[in-house]
């Protein structure tokens, strides 16, 4: 570990940070159509004018889903426990065949009716503002700690750089405050166009860093045989407090259910996060989405190589109290100073892109599905955009306060809880894309059951570092250890099916569906598709 500030690495980091800052502000004029007045709606600010093609969407989704937290946390999980951390690789492979079946349908119906959020679709499909509100609150709650973790990623880089070590809290956190201020400013100014443009730089840097790391570091460490040998020895050492080994190179039979259910549940939830939906709806055609589901797995290849860095950190003798610092410390110890700066810039920019998209997505949910539905139904498109801009600032402030005042492990635990929550939106959102059979009140009851059970069990389960908020517990009836989110999802579906039968038998009125079968296969340019009008002028989705 190097002492003091790494001046060369810091200079390179600042160079790239300033470059993407300029790009962020310039993005307000990138791919813009129309006058500033015509730009003042959520289609333009929050969805980039729904104009992004295949490659822009690819970079945007990659920048959105493969975050700084991914860059830091996946290899950190390998560093801490071994093979169990690899679950992130199969789940990103599993998710693409799943989303290929439903994302084009979501894009089509949203484009047809001017939906900005997934909750807009649920309200229009089931005629229920209550169900829409439930999904909106779930999305906002799940997104907040996710944004906080992006700031944790930036903070990890700054800690290893030796920046912000003042004697008082203000000086210590000043670099993070500056990064936050810049992020907030260009997101407010440019909306989704800013992270879309910056994603080109972010993804290019990440690919360069990973390719160099996977070749250069093993050469310095004596090859992969030596790396795996050292990792195996380290994982075999037993913890004197628990009497159990630190981890393993290969998952044992007792971990198979937990590994498989965690991968499957995570795959089902990944593209239901608000920021994922926002990136998808910003594309200009349904075939753009279909093509992206075939080429996005390239990021999974990158993720597999990235995970290997955890083994390299062990072989390099990296010793850190906070596992999130393992990979930044590995880069500083192994790379020349100038390339350390490049690697740290990749992580830092990798935090800015998703944090911007997440704050925009959460703001859109608040504006469309809370403010407009329940506070000011007559809000104009311009007013909607202003409210969303302000909400995006408040979301970022909340995430910043979370990072500065709470234990980092709390943010991590809440992010894991967010995955459990998001999974409970599957019946209404994904189910609604294929069938109208489910009753709206049954969906709401199933959501409540899944949320309640998942939150209770997560709180009642110890994690690796805390007494609460673990993510695997015994599966009822089966008795094997599995992902709590998937168990809660099964409970959710059972409640939905049983209550739907009961409510239909009792002839309880269901909501009005404003969509038609043809809406789910419509493309841009098809007759009747609203491709130009902002959502508010295209007609508000009906139903109460």
HELIX and SHEET records of a PDB file:
HELIX    1   1 UNK A    7  UNK A   26  1                                  20    
HELIX    2   2 UNK A   27  UNK A   29  5                                   3    
HELIX    3   3 UNK A   36  UNK A   39  1                                   4    
HELIX    4   4 UNK A   42  UNK A   45  1                                   4    
HELIX    5   5 UNK A   48  UNK A   50  5                                   3    
HELIX    6   6 UNK A   54  UNK A   65  1                                  12    
HELIX    7   7 UNK A   68  UNK A   81  1                                  14    
HELIX    8   8 UNK A   83  UNK A   86  5                                   4    
HELIX    9   9 UNK A   87  UNK A  113  1                                  27    
HELIX   10  10 UNK A  118  UNK A  126  1                                   9    
HELIX   11  11 UNK A  129  UNK A  161  1                                  33    
HELIX   12  12 UNK A  169  UNK A  190  1                                  22    
HELIX   13  13 UNK A  192  UNK A  221  1                                  30    
HELIX   14  14 UNK A  224  UNK A  236  1                                  13    
HELIX   15  15 UNK A  253  UNK A  255  5                                   3    
HELIX   16  16 UNK A  256  UNK A  270  1                                  15    
HELIX   17  17 UNK A  274  UNK A  281  1                                   8    
HELIX   18  18 UNK A  286  UNK A  295  1                                  10    
HELIX   19  19 UNK A  297  UNK A  307  1                                  11    
HELIX   20  20 UNK A  309  UNK A  315  1                                   7    
HELIX   21  21 UNK A  323  UNK A  325  5                                   3    
HELIX   22  22 UNK A  326  UNK A  334  1                                   9    
HELIX   23  23 UNK A  337  UNK A  366  1                                  30    
HELIX   24  24 UNK A  367  UNK A  375  3                                   9    
HELIX   25  25 UNK A  381  UNK A  405  1                                  25    
HELIX   26  26 UNK A  408  UNK A  423  1                                  16    
HELIX   27  27 UNK A  426  UNK A  434  1                                   9    
HELIX   28  28 UNK A  440  UNK A  459  1                                  20    
HELIX   29  29 UNK A  484  UNK A  505  1                                  22    
HELIX   30  30 UNK A  517  UNK A  521  5                                   5    
HELIX   31  31 UNK A  535  UNK A  538  5                                   4    
SHEET    1   A 2 UNK A 472  UNK A 474  0                                        
SHEET    2   A 2 UNK A 481  UNK A 483 -1                                        
END                                                                             
